[in-house]
Amino acid sequence: MAEIEGPWYVTRKAALQYARMIFGRETEEDVSDARLELVEIAKTAHFLRREEGGKEVWRASSQWHRVGLVVAEGPGPIGFLSGVPSRKPALVAVLSPHRGWKPPEQE
């Protein structure tokens, strides 16, 4: 499976965090959907700051809310979908928009 187009490689950890945040669960389908959504919202993200250790924090908006995206410099790890190393920086964490935020009600 080829790597999905986007500015960063989305790690499994980041996809799991976003799936938990949005769907309130971590099924493989949710993680896959979360990864696809992260790729799309990353395209419109804007840079906020560089943290100690070189990680960057970006802000992006999804259909649900604004989120923080933590990006590590250098190439990403071996892709969890493709099995090959990524040449892109890695999206390693997704930060909740604020404390007390709850995911939308599930149908």
Biopython code that builds the backbone (N, CA, C, O; Angstrom):
import numpy as np
from Bio.PDB.StructureBuilder import StructureBuilder

atoms = [
    (1, "MET", "N", (0.849, -1.175, 0.000)),
    (1, "MET", "CA", (0.000, 0.000, 0.000)),
    (1, "MET", "C", (0.896, 1.240, 0.000)),
    (1, "MET", "O", (1.849, 1.308, 0.777)),
    (2, "ALA", "N", (0.614, 2.193, -0.836)),
    (2, "ALA", "CA", (1.419, 3.404, -0.954)),
    (2, "ALA", "C", (1.137, 4.364, 0.192)),
    (2, "ALA", "O", (0.076, 4.328, 0.815)),
    (3, "GLU", "N", (2.116, 5.223, 0.451)),
    (3, "GLU", "CA", (1.964, 6.242, 1.483)),
    (3, "GLU", "C", (0.942, 7.279, 1.023)),
    (3, "GLU", "O", (0.918, 7.651, -0.150)),
    (4, "ILE", "N", (0.109, 7.740, 1.931)),
    (4, "ILE", "CA", (-0.911, 8.731, 1.619)),
    (4, "ILE", "C", (-0.248, 10.086, 1.442)),
    (4, "ILE", "O", (0.657, 10.439, 2.199)),
    (5, "GLU", "N", (-0.693, 10.851, 0.444)),
    (5, "GLU", "CA", (-0.132, 12.180, 0.193)),
    (5, "GLU", "C", (-0.480, 13.136, 1.312)),
    (5, "GLU", "O", (-1.607, 13.133, 1.805)),
    (6, "GLY", "N", (0.459, 13.938, 1.710)),
    (6, "GLY", "CA", (0.270, 14.925, 2.757)),
    (6, "GLY", "C", (1.623, 15.458, 3.166)),
    (6, "GLY", "O", (2.644, 14.900, 2.765)),
    (7, "PRO", "N", (1.665, 16.530, 3.958)),
    (7, "PRO", "CA", (2.948, 17.129, 4.310)),
    (7, "PRO", "C", (3.787, 16.304, 5.272)),
    (7, "PRO", "O", (5.008, 16.457, 5.309)),
    (8, "TRP", "N", (3.147, 15.420, 6.060)),
    (8, "TRP", "CA", (3.856, 14.646, 7.064)),
    (8, "TRP", "C", (3.415, 13.197, 7.007)),
    (8, "TRP", "O", (2.323, 12.870, 6.542)),
    (9, "TYR", "N", (4.299, 12.338, 7.497)),
    (9, "TYR", "CA", (3.926, 10.946, 7.726)),
    (9, "TYR", "C", (3.135, 10.913, 9.038)),
    (9, "TYR", "O", (3.614, 11.424, 10.050)),
    (10, "VAL", "N", (1.952, 10.332, 9.039)),
    (10, "VAL", "CA", (1.124, 10.250, 10.247)),
    (10, "VAL", "C", (1.433, 8.934, 10.957)),
    (10, "VAL", "O", (1.154, 7.860, 10.423)),
    (11, "THR", "N", (2.009, 9.014, 12.162)),
    (11, "THR", "CA", (2.349, 7.809, 12.907)),
    (11, "THR", "C", (1.089, 7.134, 13.448)),
    (11, "THR", "O", (0.033, 7.756, 13.562)),
    (12, "ARG", "N", (1.222, 5.875, 13.771)),
    (12, "ARG", "CA", (0.098, 5.131, 14.349)),
    (12, "ARG", "C", (-0.323, 5.760, 15.675)),
    (12, "ARG", "O", (-1.515, 5.848, 15.967)),
    (13, "LYS", "N", (0.643, 6.197, 16.478)),
    (13, "LYS", "CA", (0.333, 6.827, 17.766)),
    (13, "LYS", "C", (-0.560, 8.057, 17.570)),
    (13, "LYS", "O", (-1.549, 8.227, 18.282)),
    (14, "ALA", "N", (-0.210, 8.909, 16.606)),
    (14, "ALA", "CA", (-1.009, 10.109, 16.344)),
    (14, "ALA", "C", (-2.410, 9.730, 15.865)),
    (14, "ALA", "O", (-3.395, 10.339, 16.283)),
    (15, "ALA", "N", (-2.502, 8.728, 14.990)),
    (15, "ALA", "CA", (-3.809, 8.288, 14.497)),
    (15, "ALA", "C", (-4.660, 7.715, 15.636)),
    (15, "ALA", "O", (-5.866, 7.959, 15.693)),
    (16, "LEU", "N", (-4.037, 6.957, 16.539)),
    (16, "LEU", "CA", (-4.758, 6.421, 17.701)),
    (16, "LEU", "C", (-5.277, 7.542, 18.602)),
    (16, "LEU", "O", (-6.419, 7.504, 19.059)),
    (17, "GLN", "N", (-4.420, 8.546, 18.855)),
    (17, "GLN", "CA", (-4.840, 9.669, 19.695)),
    (17, "GLN", "C", (-6.026, 10.399, 19.077)),
    (17, "GLN", "O", (-6.978, 10.746, 19.777)),
    (18, "TYR", "N", (-5.970, 10.629, 17.775)),
    (18, "TYR", "CA", (-7.048, 11.353, 17.107)),
    (18, "TYR", "C", (-8.330, 10.518, 17.070)),
    (18, "TYR", "O", (-9.423, 11.056, 17.246)),
    (19, "ALA", "N", (-8.202, 9.199, 16.842)),
    (19, "ALA", "CA", (-9.377, 8.322, 16.844)),
    (19, "ALA", "C", (-10.051, 8.343, 18.213)),
    (19, "ALA", "O", (-11.276, 8.407, 18.306)),
    (20, "ARG", "N", (-9.246, 8.289, 19.273)),
    (20, "ARG", "CA", (-9.776, 8.367, 20.637)),
    (20, "ARG", "C", (-10.497, 9.703, 20.858)),
    (20, "ARG", "O", (-11.575, 9.754, 21.450)),
    (21, "MET", "N", (-9.884, 10.763, 20.375)),
    (21, "MET", "CA", (-10.409, 12.106, 20.567)),
    (21, "MET", "C", (-11.730, 12.307, 19.811)),
    (21, "MET", "O", (-12.676, 12.880, 20.352)),
    (22, "ILE", "N", (-11.791, 11.843, 18.583)),
    (22, "ILE", "CA", (-12.954, 12.091, 17.726)),
    (22, "ILE", "C", (-14.038, 11.028, 17.877)),
    (22, "ILE", "O", (-15.218, 11.353, 18.009)),
    (23, "PHE", "N", (-13.639, 9.775, 17.857)),
    (23, "PHE", "CA", (-14.612, 8.683, 17.859)),
    (23, "PHE", "C", (-14.831, 8.072, 19.234)),
    (23, "PHE", "O", (-15.810, 7.358, 19.451)),
    (24, "GLY", "N", (-13.920, 8.351, 20.167)),
    (24, "GLY", "CA", (-14.034, 7.782, 21.503)),
    (24, "GLY", "C", (-13.688, 6.305, 21.555)),
    (24, "GLY", "O", (-13.990, 5.634, 22.542)),
    (25, "ARG", "N", (-13.065, 5.797, 20.517)),
    (25, "ARG", "CA", (-12.673, 4.382, 20.471)),
    (25, "ARG", "C", (-11.510, 4.227, 19.502)),
    (25, "ARG", "O", (-11.114, 5.180, 18.831)),
    (26, "GLU", "N", (-10.961, 2.998, 19.436)),
    (26, "GLU", "CA", (-9.743, 2.766, 18.653)),
    (26, "GLU", "C", (-9.831, 1.542, 17.765)),
    (26, "GLU", "O", (-8.873, 0.772, 17.698)),
    (27, "THR", "N", (-10.940, 1.335, 17.085)),
    (27, "THR", "CA", (-11.007, 0.197, 16.173)),
    (27, "THR", "C", (-10.085, 0.469, 14.991)),
    (27, "THR", "O", (-9.722, 1.619, 14.746)),
    (28, "GLU", "N", (-9.704, -0.562, 14.262)),
    (28, "GLU", "CA", (-8.827, -0.379, 13.106)),
    (28, "GLU", "C", (-9.469, 0.550, 12.079)),
    (28, "GLU", "O", (-8.776, 1.362, 11.464)),
    (29, "GLU", "N", (-10.770, 0.442, 11.888)),
    (29, "GLU", "CA", (-11.470, 1.328, 10.955)),
    (29, "GLU", "C", (-11.390, 2.787, 11.426)),
    (29, "GLU", "O", (-11.164, 3.692, 10.623)),
    (30, "ASP", "N", (-11.578, 3.005, 12.743)),
    (30, "ASP", "CA", (-11.488, 4.361, 13.291)),
    (30, "ASP", "C", (-10.083, 4.932, 13.115)),
    (30, "ASP", "O", (-9.921, 6.100, 12.760)),
    (31, "VAL", "N", (-9.070, 4.105, 13.363)),
    (31, "VAL", "CA", (-7.688, 4.557, 13.227)),
    (31, "VAL", "C", (-7.392, 4.906, 11.770)),
    (31, "VAL", "O", (-6.732, 5.909, 11.497)),
    (32, "SER", "N", (-7.866, 4.102, 10.846)),
    (32, "SER", "CA", (-7.676, 4.379, 9.426)),
    (32, "SER", "C", (-8.381, 5.672, 9.028)),
    (32, "SER", "O", (-7.805, 6.497, 8.318)),
    (33, "ASP", "N", (-9.623, 5.855, 9.478)),
    (33, "ASP", "CA", (-10.370, 7.087, 9.187)),
    (33, "ASP", "C", (-9.687, 8.296, 9.813)),
    (33, "ASP", "O", (-9.615, 9.359, 9.195)),
    (34, "ALA", "N", (-9.187, 8.139, 11.033)),
    (34, "ALA", "CA", (-8.497, 9.233, 11.723)),
    (34, "ALA", "C", (-7.233, 9.623, 10.951)),
    (34, "ALA", "O", (-6.936, 10.809, 10.801)),
    (35, "ARG", "N", (-6.505, 8.643, 10.471)),
    (35, "ARG", "CA", (-5.282, 8.914, 9.717)),
    (35, "ARG", "C", (-5.590, 9.701, 8.445)),
    (35, "ARG", "O", (-4.893, 10.662, 8.118)),
    (36, "LEU", "N", (-6.630, 9.292, 7.734)),
    (36, "LEU", "CA", (-7.012, 10.007, 6.511)),
    (36, "LEU", "C", (-7.422, 11.445, 6.816)),
    (36, "LEU", "O", (-7.066, 12.364, 6.078)),
    (37, "GLU", "N", (-8.171, 11.640, 7.901)),
    (37, "GLU", "CA", (-8.588, 12.992, 8.271)),
    (37, "GLU", "C", (-7.387, 13.840, 8.693)),
    (37, "GLU", "O", (-7.317, 15.022, 8.354)),
    (38, "LEU", "N", (-6.445, 13.251, 9.427)),
    (38, "LEU", "CA", (-5.245, 13.984, 9.830)),
    (38, "LEU", "C", (-4.431, 14.436, 8.615)),
    (38, "LEU", "O", (-3.891, 15.543, 8.602)),
    (39, "VAL", "N", (-4.347, 13.588, 7.611)),
    (39, "VAL", "CA", (-3.628, 13.959, 6.384)),
    (39, "VAL", "C", (-4.287, 15.184, 5.759)),
    (39, "VAL", "O", (-3.597, 16.107, 5.325)),
    (40, "GLU", "N", (-5.606, 15.198, 5.712)),
    (40, "GLU", "CA", (-6.314, 16.337, 5.114)),
    (40, "GLU", "C", (-6.171, 17.611, 5.932)),
    (40, "GLU", "O", (-5.897, 18.672, 5.372)),
    (41, "ILE", "N", (-6.352, 17.529, 7.247)),
    (41, "ILE", "CA", (-6.273, 18.760, 8.044)),
    (41, "ILE", "C", (-4.836, 19.269, 8.143)),
    (41, "ILE", "O", (-4.617, 20.464, 8.341)),
    (42, "ALA", "N", (-3.851, 18.368, 8.005)),
    (42, "ALA", "CA", (-2.450, 18.793, 8.042)),
    (42, "ALA", "C", (-2.111, 19.705, 6.862)),
    (42, "ALA", "O", (-1.207, 20.535, 6.956)),
    (43, "LYS", "N", (-2.823, 19.551, 5.772)),
    (43, "LYS", "CA", (-2.559, 20.366, 4.577)),
    (43, "LYS", "C", (-2.839, 21.847, 4.820)),
    (43, "LYS", "O", (-2.295, 22.700, 4.120)),
    (44, "THR", "N", (-3.679, 22.160, 5.801)),
    (44, "THR", "CA", (-4.014, 23.560, 6.081)),
    (44, "THR", "C", (-3.453, 24.037, 7.421)),
    (44, "THR", "O", (-3.790, 25.129, 7.878)),
    (45, "ALA", "N", (-2.608, 23.235, 8.048)),
    (45, "ALA", "CA", (-2.042, 23.586, 9.360)),
    (45, "ALA", "C", (-1.092, 24.767, 9.246)),
    (45, "ALA", "O", (-0.479, 24.992, 8.202)),
    (46, "HIS", "N", (-0.978, 25.521, 10.339)),
    (46, "HIS", "CA", (-0.007, 26.609, 10.380)),
    (46, "HIS", "C", (0.918, 26.425, 11.584)),
    (46, "HIS", "O", (0.525, 25.908, 12.629)),
    (47, "PHE", "N", (2.150, 26.863, 11.394)),
    (47, "PHE", "CA", (3.201, 26.702, 12.394)),
    (47, "PHE", "C", (2.946, 27.595, 13.600)),
    (47, "PHE", "O", (2.599, 28.766, 13.444)),
    (48, "LEU", "N", (3.118, 27.042, 14.822)),
    (48, "LEU", "CA", (3.000, 27.826, 16.051)),
    (48, "LEU", "C", (4.352, 28.073, 16.701)),
    (48, "LEU", "O", (4.720, 29.219, 16.959)),
    (49, "ARG", "N", (5.094, 27.000, 16.969)),
    (49, "ARG", "CA", (6.363, 27.171, 17.681)),
    (49, "ARG", "C", (7.219, 25.912, 17.574)),
    (49, "ARG", "O", (6.745, 24.834, 17.214)),
    (50, "ARG", "N", (8.510, 26.095, 17.905)),
    (50, "ARG", "CA", (9.444, 24.968, 17.979)),
    (50, "ARG", "C", (9.713, 24.703, 19.461)),
    (50, "ARG", "O", (10.040, 25.619, 20.214)),
    (51, "GLU", "N", (9.572, 23.449, 19.866)),
    (51, "GLU", "CA", (9.792, 23.038, 21.247)),
    (51, "GLU", "C", (11.264, 22.664, 21.447)),
    (51, "GLU", "O", (12.005, 22.460, 20.486)),
    (52, "GLU", "N", (11.667, 22.582, 22.721)),
    (52, "GLU", "CA", (13.004, 22.074, 23.013)),
    (52, "GLU", "C", (13.092, 20.655, 22.464)),
    (52, "GLU", "O", (12.121, 19.901, 22.530)),
    (53, "GLY", "N", (14.219, 20.300, 21.940)),
    (53, "GLY", "CA", (14.374, 18.974, 21.353)),
    (53, "GLY", "C", (14.044, 18.961, 19.869)),
    (53, "GLY", "O", (14.204, 17.933, 19.211)),
    (54, "GLY", "N", (13.581, 20.097, 19.327)),
    (54, "GLY", "CA", (13.375, 20.201, 17.890)),
    (54, "GLY", "C", (11.985, 19.903, 17.363)),
    (54, "GLY", "O", (11.725, 20.123, 16.180)),
    (55, "LYS", "N", (11.078, 19.408, 18.203)),
    (55, "LYS", "CA", (9.732, 19.136, 17.700)),
    (55, "LYS", "C", (9.005, 20.449, 17.442)),
    (55, "LYS", "O", (9.217, 21.438, 18.144)),
    (56, "GLU", "N", (8.153, 20.448, 16.435)),
    (56, "GLU", "CA", (7.362, 21.625, 16.085)),
    (56, "GLU", "C", (5.902, 21.408, 16.466)),
    (56, "GLU", "O", (5.388, 20.292, 16.390)),
    (57, "VAL", "N", (5.252, 22.473, 16.870)),
    (57, "VAL", "CA", (3.822, 22.418, 17.166)),
    (57, "VAL", "C", (3.101, 23.236, 16.101)),
    (57, "VAL", "O", (3.428, 24.398, 15.862)),
    (58, "TRP", "N", (2.131, 22.619, 15.478)),
    (58, "TRP", "CA", (1.320, 23.243, 14.440)),
    (58, "TRP", "C", (-0.128, 23.252, 14.900)),
    (58, "TRP", "O", (-0.509, 22.444, 15.747)),
    (59, "ARG", "N", (-0.935, 24.145, 14.360)),
    (59, "ARG", "CA", (-2.369, 24.202, 14.674)),
    (59, "ARG", "C", (-3.146, 23.959, 13.389)),
    (59, "ARG", "O", (-2.794, 24.471, 12.326)),
    (60, "ALA", "N", (-4.198, 23.177, 13.503)),
    (60, "ALA", "CA", (-5.051, 22.886, 12.348)),
    (60, "ALA", "C", (-6.498, 22.791, 12.805)),
    (60, "ALA", "O", (-6.776, 22.567, 13.984)),
    (61, "SER", "N", (-7.402, 22.961, 11.875)),
    (61, "SER", "CA", (-8.825, 22.838, 12.176)),
    (61, "SER", "C", (-9.394, 21.638, 11.445)),
    (61, "SER", "O", (-9.105, 21.407, 10.271)),
    (62, "SER", "N", (-10.203, 20.884, 12.157)),
    (62, "SER", "CA", (-10.930, 19.779, 11.540)),
    (62, "SER", "C", (-12.394, 20.166, 11.520)),
    (62, "SER", "O", (-12.756, 21.264, 11.942)),
    (63, "GLN", "N", (-13.233, 19.275, 11.033)),
    (63, "GLN", "CA", (-14.670, 19.561, 11.048)),
    (63, "GLN", "C", (-15.204, 19.590, 12.478)),
    (63, "GLN", "O", (-16.295, 20.107, 12.717)),
    (64, "TRP", "N", (-14.457, 19.048, 13.422)),
    (64, "TRP", "CA", (-14.910, 18.967, 14.812)),
    (64, "TRP", "C", (-14.397, 20.135, 15.657)),
    (64, "TRP", "O", (-15.143, 20.684, 16.468)),
    (65, "HIS", "N", (-13.142, 20.514, 15.474)),
    (65, "HIS", "CA", (-12.514, 21.516, 16.342)),
    (65, "HIS", "C", (-11.096, 21.785, 15.876)),
    (65, "HIS", "O", (-10.628, 21.190, 14.906)),
    (66, "ARG", "N", (-10.411, 22.688, 16.574)),
    (66, "ARG", "CA", (-8.984, 22.927, 16.303)),
    (66, "ARG", "C", (-8.160, 21.950, 17.129)),
    (66, "ARG", "O", (-8.517, 21.616, 18.259)),
    (67, "VAL", "N", (-7.064, 21.500, 16.555)),
    (67, "VAL", "CA", (-6.169, 20.580, 17.257)),
    (67, "VAL", "C", (-4.731, 21.044, 17.093)),
    (67, "VAL", "O", (-4.391, 21.747, 16.142)),
    (68, "GLY", "N", (-3.892, 20.635, 18.041)),
    (68, "GLY", "CA", (-2.456, 20.851, 17.927)),
    (68, "GLY", "C", (-1.822, 19.614, 17.331)),
    (68, "GLY", "O", (-2.221, 18.492, 17.643)),
    (69, "LEU", "N", (-0.846, 19.810, 16.483)),
    (69, "LEU", "CA", (-0.144, 18.708, 15.840)),
    (69, "LEU", "C", (1.338, 18.831, 16.178)),
    (69, "LEU", "O", (1.944, 19.880, 15.959)),
    (70, "VAL", "N", (1.922, 17.757, 16.713)),
    (70, "VAL", "CA", (3.335, 17.761, 17.073)),
    (70, "VAL", "C", (4.092, 16.987, 15.998)),
    (70, "VAL", "O", (3.812, 15.818, 15.734)),
    (71, "VAL", "N", (5.061, 17.671, 15.385)),
    (71, "VAL", "CA", (5.797, 17.108, 14.260)),
    (71, "VAL", "C", (7.273, 16.995, 14.625)),
    (71, "VAL", "O", (7.876, 17.959, 15.098)),
    (72, "ALA", "N", (7.849, 15.819, 14.407)),
    (72, "ALA", "CA", (9.272, 15.582, 14.654)),
    (72, "ALA", "C", (10.042, 15.839, 13.374)),
    (72, "ALA", "O", (9.588, 15.501, 12.281)),
    (73, "GLU", "N", (11.213, 16.441, 13.520)),
    (73, "GLU", "CA", (12.054, 16.688, 12.356)),
    (73, "GLU", "C", (12.610, 15.392, 11.813)),
    (73, "GLU", "O", (12.683, 14.381, 12.512)),
    (74, "GLY", "N", (13.000, 15.442, 10.559)),
    (74, "GLY", "CA", (13.622, 14.282, 9.945)),
    (74, "GLY", "C", (12.599, 13.308, 9.416)),
    (74, "GLY", "O", (11.396, 13.501, 9.598)),
    (75, "PRO", "N", (13.064, 12.269, 8.767)),
    (75, "PRO", "CA", (12.136, 11.317, 8.155)),
    (75, "PRO", "C", (11.346, 10.541, 9.197)),
    (75, "PRO", "O", (11.830, 10.266, 10.295)),
    (76, "GLY", "N", (10.137, 10.200, 8.832)),
    (76, "GLY", "CA", (9.274, 9.426, 9.710)),
    (76, "GLY", "C", (9.717, 7.979, 9.792)),
    (76, "GLY", "O", (10.593, 7.544, 9.045)),
    (77, "PRO", "N", (9.109, 7.238, 10.699)),
    (77, "PRO", "CA", (9.454, 5.818, 10.867)),
    (77, "PRO", "C", (8.889, 4.968, 9.737)),
    (77, "PRO", "O", (8.253, 5.479, 8.816)),
    (78, "ILE", "N", (9.127, 3.689, 9.821)),
    (78, "ILE", "CA", (8.567, 2.766, 8.830)),
    (78, "ILE", "C", (7.054, 2.851, 8.902)),
    (78, "ILE", "O", (6.479, 2.790, 9.988)),
    (79, "GLY", "N", (6.410, 2.989, 7.764)),
    (79, "GLY", "CA", (4.961, 3.181, 7.696)),
    (79, "GLY", "C", (4.189, 1.992, 8.214)),
    (79, "GLY", "O", (4.510, 0.847, 7.896)),
    (80, "PHE", "N", (3.146, 2.267, 9.031)),
    (80, "PHE", "CA", (2.375, 1.145, 9.561)),
    (80, "PHE", "C", (1.423, 0.588, 8.512)),
    (80, "PHE", "O", (0.917, -0.522, 8.678)),
    (81, "LEU", "N", (1.168, 1.321, 7.445)),
    (81, "LEU", "CA", (0.346, 0.773, 6.362)),
    (81, "LEU", "C", (1.218, 0.212, 5.234)),
    (81, "LEU", "O", (0.921, -0.840, 4.667)),
    (82, "SER", "N", (2.304, 0.940, 4.920)),
    (82, "SER", "CA", (3.095, 0.552, 3.762)),
    (82, "SER", "C", (4.250, -0.385, 4.082)),
    (82, "SER", "O", (4.663, -1.173, 3.232)),
    (83, "GLY", "N", (4.785, -0.304, 5.328)),
    (83, "GLY", "CA", (5.926, -1.127, 5.690)),
    (83, "GLY", "C", (7.253, -0.594, 5.179)),
    (83, "GLY", "O", (8.278, -1.261, 5.317)),
    (84, "VAL", "N", (7.251, 0.609, 4.584)),
    (84, "VAL", "CA", (8.494, 1.206, 4.100)),
    (84, "VAL", "C", (8.755, 2.516, 4.837)),
    (84, "VAL", "O", (7.812, 3.178, 5.272)),
    (85, "PRO", "N", (10.037, 2.900, 4.983)),
    (85, "PRO", "CA", (10.341, 4.154, 5.670)),
    (85, "PRO", "C", (9.763, 5.353, 4.923)),
    (85, "PRO", "O", (9.717, 5.368, 3.693)),
    (86, "SER", "N", (9.330, 6.341, 5.669)),
    (86, "SER", "CA", (8.825, 7.571, 5.074)),
    (86, "SER", "C", (9.964, 8.567, 4.932)),
    (86, "SER", "O", (10.892, 8.574, 5.742)),
    (87, "ARG", "N", (9.899, 9.397, 3.919)),
    (87, "ARG", "CA", (10.907, 10.443, 3.729)),
    (87, "ARG", "C", (10.404, 11.785, 4.272)),
    (87, "ARG", "O", (11.090, 12.799, 4.143)),
    (88, "LYS", "N", (9.224, 11.797, 4.871)),
    (88, "LYS", "CA", (8.622, 13.022, 5.379)),
    (88, "LYS", "C", (8.870, 13.164, 6.878)),
    (88, "LYS", "O", (9.148, 12.174, 7.554)),
    (89, "PRO", "N", (8.772, 14.391, 7.405)),
    (89, "PRO", "CA", (8.749, 14.543, 8.864)),
    (89, "PRO", "C", (7.540, 13.780, 9.410)),
    (89, "PRO", "O", (6.568, 13.556, 8.689)),
    (90, "ALA", "N", (7.601, 13.389, 10.666)),
    (90, "ALA", "CA", (6.550, 12.548, 11.235)),
    (90, "ALA", "C", (5.632, 13.333, 12.164)),
    (90, "ALA", "O", (6.093, 14.036, 13.063)),
    (91, "LEU", "N", (4.325, 13.205, 11.935)),
    (91, "LEU", "CA", (3.318, 13.720, 12.871)),
    (91, "LEU", "C", (3.250, 12.695, 13.998)),
    (91, "LEU", "O", (2.757, 11.584, 13.800)),
    (92, "VAL", "N", (3.750, 13.070, 15.195)),
    (92, "VAL", "CA", (3.921, 12.098, 16.269)),
    (92, "VAL", "C", (2.882, 12.192, 17.372)),
    (92, "VAL", "O", (2.747, 11.255, 18.160)),
    (93, "ALA", "N", (2.136, 13.302, 17.455)),
    (93, "ALA", "CA", (1.128, 13.439, 18.514)),
    (93, "ALA", "C", (0.073, 14.446, 18.095)),
    (93, "ALA", "O", (0.329, 15.364, 17.315)),
    (94, "VAL", "N", (-1.126, 14.247, 18.637)),
    (94, "VAL", "CA", (-2.246, 15.162, 18.417)),
    (94, "VAL", "C", (-2.667, 15.684, 19.783)),
    (94, "VAL", "O", (-2.948, 14.907, 20.696)),
    (95, "LEU", "N", (-2.708, 17.004, 19.914)),
    (95, "LEU", "CA", (-3.066, 17.628, 21.183)),
    (95, "LEU", "C", (-4.533, 18.015, 21.179)),
    (95, "LEU", "O", (-5.038, 18.557, 20.197)),
    (96, "SER", "N", (-5.208, 17.738, 22.274)),
    (96, "SER", "CA", (-6.612, 18.088, 22.432)),
    (96, "SER", "C", (-6.771, 19.601, 22.356)),
    (96, "SER", "O", (-5.878, 20.336, 22.777)),
    (97, "PRO", "N", (-7.890, 20.075, 21.828)),
    (97, "PRO", "CA", (-8.084, 21.521, 21.702)),
    (97, "PRO", "C", (-8.156, 22.234, 23.051)),
    (97, "PRO", "O", (-7.725, 23.382, 23.161)),
    (98, "HIS", "N", (-8.679, 21.591, 24.050)),
    (98, "HIS", "CA", (-8.740, 22.182, 25.392)),
    (98, "HIS", "C", (-9.192, 21.130, 26.394)),
    (98, "HIS", "O", (-9.765, 20.106, 26.021)),
    (99, "ARG", "N", (-8.934, 21.387, 27.650)),
    (99, "ARG", "CA", (-9.354, 20.451, 28.695)),
    (99, "ARG", "C", (-10.865, 20.404, 28.775)),
    (99, "ARG", "O", (-11.542, 21.413, 28.574)),
    (100, "GLY", "N", (-11.380, 19.249, 29.066)),
    (100, "GLY", "CA", (-12.816, 19.091, 29.226)),
    (100, "GLY", "C", (-13.566, 18.881, 27.925)),
    (100, "GLY", "O", (-14.785, 18.704, 27.938)),
    (101, "TRP", "N", (-12.849, 18.896, 26.782)),
    (101, "TRP", "CA", (-13.520, 18.679, 25.509)),
    (101, "TRP", "C", (-13.999, 17.243, 25.418)),
    (101, "TRP", "O", (-13.284, 16.323, 25.817)),
    (102, "LYS", "N", (-15.179, 17.045, 24.908)),
    (102, "LYS", "CA", (-15.743, 15.701, 24.746)),
    (102, "LYS", "C", (-16.008, 15.441, 23.266)),
    (102, "LYS", "O", (-16.419, 16.355, 22.551)),
    (103, "PRO", "N", (-15.783, 14.219, 22.792)),
    (103, "PRO", "CA", (-16.058, 13.923, 21.383)),
    (103, "PRO", "C", (-17.557, 14.042, 21.126)),
    (103, "PRO", "O", (-18.357, 13.939, 22.056)),
    (104, "PRO", "N", (-17.945, 14.260, 19.855)),
    (104, "PRO", "CA", (-19.371, 14.340, 19.529)),
    (104, "PRO", "C", (-20.075, 13.034, 19.849)),
    (104, "PRO", "O", (-19.451, 11.973, 19.849)),
    (105, "GLU", "N", (-21.350, 13.102, 20.116)),
    (105, "GLU", "CA", (-22.139, 11.902, 20.414)),
    (105, "GLU", "C", (-22.149, 10.966, 19.216)),
    (105, "GLU", "O", (-22.295, 11.401, 18.073)),
    (106, "GLN", "N", (-21.995, 9.702, 19.485)),
    (106, "GLN", "CA", (-22.028, 8.705, 18.421)),
    (106, "GLN", "C", (-23.452, 8.233, 18.191)),
    (106, "GLN", "O", (-24.236, 8.098, 19.130)),
    (107, "GLU", "N", (-23.774, 7.984, 16.931)),
    (107, "GLU", "CA", (-25.127, 7.511, 16.608)),
    (107, "GLU", "C", (-25.272, 6.042, 16.928)),
    (107, "GLU", "O", (-26.342, 5.468, 16.723)),
]
sb = StructureBuilder()
sb.init_structure("model")
sb.init_model(0)
sb.init_chain("A")
sb.init_seg("    ")
for serial, (resi, resn, name, xyz) in enumerate(atoms, 1):
    if name == "N":
        sb.init_residue(resn, " ", resi, " ")
    sb.init_atom(name, np.array(xyz, "f"), 0.0, 1.0, " ", f" {name:<3s}", serial, name[0])
structure = sb.get_structure()
